Amino acid sequence: DRILKTISKSMAKLSRGLRYDIITWSTELGDHIKDIDPKKGVPKISSGGGTRMAKGIKYFKDHYDSSATLIVISDFEDYLEEWNQIESQMSEYTMYGFNYGYRGDSDNVKWKNLKVRYFNQ
């Protein structure tokens, strides 16, 4: 619920008629919800554990060009070296990360393009 509220608040600030997509990912694709109207709110989403997000970030890269903005919402408790390898190949993309939960080794990974904001539990 906190994550959905964060998405809703962020999208409500955009008044330019933009739409957005949500991709949920654990070890594989969960949902790919397209063309969401921010005025209608965020649809209910769910995702499992055991995340391998490098494949999710690659999925994003394969389906969106660099005019799209990637926003990763995660606890960053993952195979961060894999993330970093994919992310470092996406210098032309704008990317943000919202860290909810465990902070783990995310401080030790040097993101080249991903701007991470941390939230306390």
Salt bridges, closest charged atoms under 4 A:
ASP1 OD1 - LYS44 NZ 3.50
ASP35 OD1 - ARG19 NE 3.60
ASP37 OD2 - ARG19 NH2 3.97
ASP62 OD2 - LYS58 NZ 2.93
GLU82 OE2 - ARG52 NH2 2.39
ASP107 OD1 - ARG103 NH2 3.39
